[in-house]
Protein backbone atom coordinates (compact mmCIF):
# COMPACT_ATOMS: atom_id res chain seq x y z
CA UNK A 1 0.00 0.00 0.00
CA UNK A 2 2.70 2.40 1.02
CA UNK A 3 4.58 1.80 -2.17
CA UNK A 4 1.36 2.21 -4.21
CA UNK A 5 0.73 5.53 -2.56
CA UNK A 6 4.27 6.63 -3.23
CA UNK A 7 3.93 5.74 -6.88
CA UNK A 8 0.54 7.41 -7.15
CA UNK A 9 1.91 10.45 -5.42
CA UNK A 10 4.80 10.58 -7.84
CA UNK A 11 2.49 10.32 -10.82
CA UNK A 12 0.29 13.07 -9.45
CA UNK A 13 3.25 15.24 -8.68
CA UNK A 14 4.74 14.89 -12.14
CA UNK A 15 1.35 15.52 -13.74
CA UNK A 16 1.06 18.70 -11.74
CA UNK A 17 4.61 19.61 -12.58
CA UNK A 18 3.92 19.11 -16.27
CA UNK A 19 0.86 21.31 -16.07
CA UNK A 20 2.78 24.03 -14.33
CA UNK A 21 5.59 23.68 -16.80
CA UNK A 22 3.10 23.92 -19.65
CA UNK A 23 1.76 27.17 -18.28
CA UNK A 24 5.18 28.56 -17.63
CA UNK A 25 6.45 27.71 -21.10
CA UNK A 26 3.29 29.12 -22.64
CA UNK A 27 3.92 32.27 -20.79
CA UNK A 28 7.52 32.25 -21.94
CA UNK A 29 6.83 31.41 -25.57
CA UNK A 30 3.83 33.61 -26.11
CA UNK A 31 5.46 37.02 -25.96
CA UNK A 32 8.22 35.66 -28.22
CA UNK A 33 5.76 34.94 -31.02
CA UNK A 34 4.96 38.62 -31.10
CA UNK A 35 8.58 39.58 -31.63
CA UNK A 36 9.56 40.56 -35.13
CA UNK A 37 12.68 38.35 -35.26
CA UNK A 38 10.61 35.29 -34.39
CA UNK A 39 8.29 36.02 -37.31
CA UNK A 40 11.16 36.67 -39.66
CA UNK A 41 12.66 33.28 -38.85
CA UNK A 42 9.43 31.41 -39.42
CA UNK A 43 8.99 33.31 -42.70
CA UNK A 44 12.34 32.22 -43.99
CA UNK A 45 12.08 28.55 -43.13
CA UNK A 46 9.69 27.49 -45.99
CA UNK A 47 11.77 29.37 -48.59
CA UNK A 48 14.86 27.46 -47.60
CA UNK A 49 13.07 24.12 -47.79
CA UNK A 50 11.79 25.00 -51.26
CA UNK A 51 15.30 25.89 -52.42
CA UNK A 52 16.65 22.57 -51.17
CA UNK A 53 13.93 20.66 -53.06
CA UNK A 54 14.65 18.34 -56.04
CA UNK A 55 17.46 19.49 -58.32
CA UNK A 56 16.48 23.16 -58.40
CA UNK A 57 19.93 24.40 -57.47
CA UNK A 58 20.87 25.45 -61.02
CA UNK A 59 20.08 28.90 -62.37
CA UNK A 60 18.28 28.91 -65.77
CA UNK A 61 20.69 28.06 -68.61
CA UNK A 62 18.79 30.19 -71.16
CA UNK A 63 20.71 33.44 -70.67
CA UNK A 64 24.01 31.59 -71.25
CA UNK A 65 23.03 30.00 -74.54
CA UNK A 66 23.15 33.05 -76.83
CA UNK A 67 26.83 33.60 -76.08
CA UNK A 68 27.75 29.92 -75.80
CA UNK A 69 30.47 28.46 -78.03
CA UNK A 70 29.02 25.82 -80.35
CA UNK A 71 32.44 24.64 -81.55
CA UNK A 72 33.65 24.21 -77.98
CA UNK A 73 30.42 22.35 -77.22
CA UNK A 74 31.01 20.00 -80.12
CA UNK A 75 34.54 19.27 -78.89
CA UNK A 76 33.28 18.56 -75.37
CA UNK A 77 30.55 16.35 -76.79
CA UNK A 78 33.03 14.34 -78.85
CA UNK A 79 35.18 13.80 -75.80
CA UNK A 80 32.49 13.17 -73.17
CA UNK A 81 29.32 11.99 -74.84
CA UNK A 82 30.14 10.49 -78.20
CA UNK A 83 31.19 7.11 -76.78
CA UNK A 84 27.53 6.57 -75.92
CA UNK A 85 25.56 8.87 -78.26
CA UNK A 86 25.46 9.41 -82.02
CA UNK A 87 24.06 12.74 -83.18
CA UNK A 88 23.46 12.36 -86.94
CA UNK A 89 19.96 12.28 -88.36
CA UNK A 90 18.73 8.67 -88.28
CA UNK A 91 21.93 7.65 -86.45
CA UNK A 92 22.23 4.45 -84.48
CA UNK A 93 21.53 4.02 -80.82
CA UNK A 94 24.68 3.03 -78.96
CA UNK A 95 24.88 2.66 -75.18
CA UNK A 96 22.62 5.72 -75.18
CA UNK A 97 19.97 6.86 -77.69
CA UNK A 98 20.70 8.90 -80.81
CA UNK A 99 20.41 12.61 -79.96
CA UNK A 100 19.34 14.16 -83.29
CA UNK A 101 16.67 16.78 -82.63
CA UNK A 102 16.91 16.27 -78.87
CA UNK A 103 15.79 19.80 -77.87
CA UNK A 104 12.02 19.68 -77.54
CA UNK A 105 11.94 15.91 -78.10
CA UNK A 106 9.73 13.86 -75.83
CA UNK A 107 11.79 12.33 -73.02
CA UNK A 108 12.65 8.69 -73.46
CA UNK A 109 11.02 8.48 -76.88
CA UNK A 110 13.71 7.55 -79.42
CA UNK A 111 12.70 4.59 -81.52
CA UNK A 112 14.41 1.30 -80.76
CA UNK A 113 16.06 2.41 -77.53
CA UNK A 114 15.26 0.67 -74.31
CA UNK A 115 15.11 3.44 -71.71
CA UNK A 116 15.08 3.09 -67.94
CA UNK A 117 11.58 3.33 -66.51
CA UNK A 118 12.92 6.18 -64.35
CA UNK A 119 13.61 8.34 -67.40
CA UNK A 120 10.33 7.48 -69.10
CA UNK A 121 8.48 8.31 -65.87
CA UNK A 122 10.03 11.78 -65.92
CA UNK A 123 7.62 12.76 -68.71
CA UNK A 124 7.43 15.91 -70.86
CA UNK A 125 9.79 17.21 -73.54
CA UNK A 126 13.48 18.05 -73.22
CA UNK A 127 13.70 21.78 -72.49
CA UNK A 128 17.07 23.51 -72.36
CA UNK A 129 16.89 23.53 -68.57
CA UNK A 130 15.96 19.85 -68.35
CA UNK A 131 18.97 18.91 -70.48
CA UNK A 132 21.06 21.19 -68.28
CA UNK A 133 19.92 19.35 -65.15
CA UNK A 134 20.48 15.96 -66.76
CA UNK A 135 24.05 16.61 -67.87
CA UNK A 136 24.89 18.45 -64.64
CA UNK A 137 24.35 15.21 -62.73
CA UNK A 138 22.32 12.49 -64.47
CA UNK A 139 21.80 10.37 -61.36
CA UNK A 140 20.36 13.21 -59.32
CA UNK A 141 18.05 14.49 -62.09
CA UNK A 142 16.77 11.00 -62.92
CA UNK A 143 17.15 8.66 -59.96
CA UNK A 144 17.68 5.22 -61.49
CA UNK A 145 18.84 6.40 -64.92
CA UNK A 146 20.90 4.15 -67.17
CA UNK A 147 23.06 7.09 -68.20
CA UNK A 148 26.29 6.25 -66.41
CA UNK A 149 27.90 9.65 -66.81
CA UNK A 150 29.42 11.59 -63.95
CA UNK A 151 28.21 14.99 -65.15
CA UNK A 152 29.55 18.35 -66.28
CA UNK A 153 29.92 20.59 -63.22
CA UNK A 154 30.96 23.68 -65.22
CA UNK A 155 28.04 25.81 -66.35
CA UNK A 156 29.94 27.20 -69.36
CA UNK A 157 30.65 23.67 -70.62
CA UNK A 158 27.01 22.67 -70.26
CA UNK A 159 25.89 25.83 -72.08
CA UNK A 160 28.34 25.07 -74.92
CA UNK A 161 27.17 21.45 -75.20
CA UNK A 162 23.48 22.44 -75.14
CA UNK A 163 24.08 25.15 -77.77
CA UNK A 164 25.71 22.45 -79.90
CA UNK A 165 22.85 19.97 -79.34
CA UNK A 166 20.43 22.69 -80.42
CA UNK A 167 22.06 22.82 -83.88
CA UNK A 168 21.37 19.10 -84.43
CA UNK A 169 18.00 19.62 -86.03
CA UNK A 170 16.41 20.56 -89.35
CA UNK A 171 14.74 23.40 -87.50
CA UNK A 172 16.66 24.39 -84.35
CA UNK A 173 14.32 25.54 -81.59
CA UNK A 174 14.37 29.25 -80.78
CA UNK A 175 16.68 30.35 -78.00
CA UNK A 176 14.79 31.11 -74.79
C1 LIG B 1 28.28 6.00 -70.49
C2 LIG B 1 27.37 6.31 -71.55
C3 LIG B 1 26.83 7.73 -71.65
C4 LIG B 1 27.53 8.93 -71.67
C5 LIG B 1 29.03 9.14 -71.54
C6 LIG B 1 26.54 9.96 -71.87
N1 LIG B 1 25.29 9.41 -71.94
FE1 LIG B 1 23.53 10.41 -72.28
N2 LIG B 1 22.50 8.70 -72.07
C7 LIG B 1 23.04 7.44 -71.86
C8 LIG B 1 21.98 6.48 -71.65
C9 LIG B 1 22.16 4.98 -71.36
C10 LIG B 1 20.77 7.21 -71.73
C11 LIG B 1 19.37 6.68 -71.49
C12 LIG B 1 19.11 6.90 -70.00
C13 LIG B 1 17.93 6.17 -69.42
O1 LIG B 1 17.20 5.47 -70.13
O2 LIG B 1 17.78 6.30 -68.20
C14 LIG B 1 21.13 8.58 -72.02
C15 LIG B 1 20.21 9.62 -72.20
C16 LIG B 1 20.53 10.90 -72.58
C17 LIG B 1 19.59 11.93 -72.94
C18 LIG B 1 18.08 11.77 -72.98
C19 LIG B 1 17.71 11.16 -74.34
C20 LIG B 1 16.25 10.88 -74.59
O3 LIG B 1 15.94 10.41 -75.69
O4 LIG B 1 15.40 11.11 -73.71
C21 LIG B 1 20.30 13.05 -73.25
C22 LIG B 1 19.78 14.41 -73.65
C23 LIG B 1 21.71 12.73 -73.07
N3 LIG B 1 21.82 11.41 -72.67
C24 LIG B 1 22.75 13.61 -73.29
C25 LIG B 1 24.10 13.31 -73.01
C26 LIG B 1 25.17 14.27 -73.12
C27 LIG B 1 25.02 15.69 -73.62
C28 LIG B 1 26.31 13.63 -72.72
C29 LIG B 1 27.70 14.22 -72.59
C30 LIG B 1 27.82 15.41 -71.78
C31 LIG B 1 25.95 12.26 -72.40
N4 LIG B 1 24.60 12.11 -72.57
C32 LIG B 1 26.85 11.30 -71.97
C33 LIG B 1 24.39 7.14 -71.84
C34 LIG B 1 25.43 8.05 -71.81
Boltz pocket constraint, residues with backbone or C-beta under 6 A from the ligand:
constraints:
  - pocket:
      binder: B
      contacts: [[A, 76], [A, 77], [A, 80], [A, 81], [A, 82], [A, 83], [A, 84], [A, 85], [A, 95], [A, 96], [A, 97], [A, 98], [A, 99], [A, 102], [A, 106], [A, 107], [A, 108], [A, 109], [A, 110], [A, 114], [A, 115], [A, 116], [A, 117], [A, 118], [A, 119], [A, 126], [A, 131], [A, 134], [A, 135], [A, 142], [A, 144], [A, 145], [A, 146], [A, 147], [A, 148], [A, 149], [A, 152], [A, 161]]
      max_distance: 6.0
